[in-house]
Amino acid sequence: MSKRLSAEKRRESFINAAMKLFASKGFHGVSIDEIVAAVGVSPAVLYKHFTSKEQLYEAVLHEHASTREDFIVAVLDTDGSFENVLRAMTRIYVASVAWQPDRLKMELHNLLEGMEMSDEFLNNHWKTFSDYIDIELQEKIDANEIPPLNTRMAGLMFQGMVREVIISQALEKNDRFPELYIDEMVDELLRLFFTACGLKK
């Protein structure tokens, strides 16, 4: 018999158990029975908190999403320059996902399964970066500080680089870069990114 928990703690237990299962098997590979078995309750208890597997999945996405508020620190703790703010934002994001790699696993499952809920990952994880990069680079282009470039493609390049750092540090069993800490990898990828955008010679 499962221990009696408060409604908030019970809801949290469903979200945590579901996240591990969704990260391992994807949305379609997980059943309600597996989720309740992991928590040690009946399906009826789950349905008191979530009306469907889809609603539980959405709750997992929102619970573990990076928000724009997370990155306010990046602005307040730097000189406000594009390079330093983006570096601080990236370090915050990479550290949070490396600490909880199931988030990235869920994102990759979403992309492979072609689910509409992939938009949640785009909005919660990457849109803050892509919007910031787009605006800042366009301002620098308009001011003739850097050569013209496709700012949206630059954002996509950045996203791919960051995702690869997280994969290499958090998902792979064999570390390809044992000599580098994750912050050092972030600094190096940003140096390459800024160079490609014309910000560094």
LINCORPE-V369964 format. One record per helix or strand of 3 or more residues. SS is the DSSP state (@ for helix, = for strand). FROM is the first residue (numbers start at 1). LEN is the number of residues. Records with the same first field share a line. If there is no record, write none. Layout:
SS: FROM-LEN / FROM-LEN
This chain:
@: 7-19 / 32-8 / 43-7 / 53-11 / 68-9 / 82-18 / 102-12 / 118-25 / 151-21 / 182-15
